[in-house]
């Protein structure tokens, strides 16, 4: 898969940009604050319907505008897709594929596949569990788009159940009886999320081990993954061995139902749901210990990079290269990590790289260069400004 054409309007700092792209590496070069990251952020939005930098859509719309547009032409084998997203903060976004409107924007998930590595990814190792849950669920939606709907339904049920728990704390009678109905919905959906996450973690384990060994070099301790859950059957955080047997959806639903029953009194006292995938965590291991709190700064960078390289390898193994996006990372990596990342970037069907200066990028990745500055983007290879083109 590769992006053949990218057009944005009123997105972040850009009033309008129109870029013709191609397979292989493309480097976006410009001083900090000129908007190069905004362009690759738009590419990421096509894949996840969200930003890696902010949690909501409002900051993505240029100041003074009511709507932003991201439009892209993509090649997938011998097919071409034209994807257009209208970002409407406070209202429903609109998505078209090949000029046909999608009934629900999330139906776009899975059509565009990207893997982004950015400085913010250090939070996957050092940050709170929210970042790691988001990582898992975004990757799940990429691999199996229907799971985005399952997770959305789970969040809706969770919100209703939490509201009921708050009222039941004060008046326990019929509110507690109604709670049983919501328990059933929560366990049915929660077990599906748990089973999918566990399968994903198991699939990532060998790729993470290989990627970390390549990044950290000879003699480095082994990296691994575990899953820590409020449902004991789903995992206690211990490193998951390769080929481990995983519980079924039905077994997880029964275990979650039993655990909710055990915690019913605590939930009523606190007025919130204490059991379920919304409180779980992906545990990254370095040797025998969890990396968080033990890994050095350099080891944390290596683990974050290995996790993203493992993601790329997993998606590639399923038959198609995702678009690899490297946002301002080469300047922060030492020679060994740069070499490991460059090897994968060079092999990808398309790699989009941002850098403040081109010298930060390994020579072998300096293919097409896009100069970004003063509200314009120029393809240096063709020496033609590309800020005013037509539709893809």
WOWOLIN-V355654 format. One record per run of one state. SS is the DSSP state (H for helix, E for strand, - for the rest). FROM is the first residue (numbers start at 1). TO is the last residue. Records with the same first field share a line. If there is no record, write none. Layout:
# WOWOLIN-V355654
SS: FROM-TO ; FROM-TO
This chain:
# WOWOLIN-V355654
-: 1-1 ; 12-13 ; 21-23 ; 30-35 ; 49-57 ; 62-67 ; 77-78 ; 88-93 ; 98-99 ; 102-104 ; 110-111 ; 113-113 ; 127-128 ; 144-145 ; 169-172 ; 217-222 ; 229-231 ; 235-235 ; 240-248 ; 263-263 ; 271-276 ; 280-280 ; 287-288 ; 291-296 ; 318-322 ; 328-329 ; 333-334 ; 348-349 ; 356-357 ; 361-362 ; 366-367 ; 374-375 ; 380-383 ; 386-392
E: 2-11 ; 14-20 ; 24-29 ; 61-61 ; 68-76 ; 79-87 ; 94-97 ; 100-101 ; 109-109 ; 112-112 ; 114-118 ; 223-228 ; 236-239 ; 281-286 ; 289-290 ; 323-327 ; 350-355 ; 368-373 ; 376-379 ; 384-385
H: 36-48 ; 58-60 ; 105-108 ; 119-126 ; 129-143 ; 146-168 ; 173-216 ; 232-234 ; 249-262 ; 264-270 ; 277-279 ; 297-317 ; 330-332 ; 335-347 ; 358-360 ; 363-365
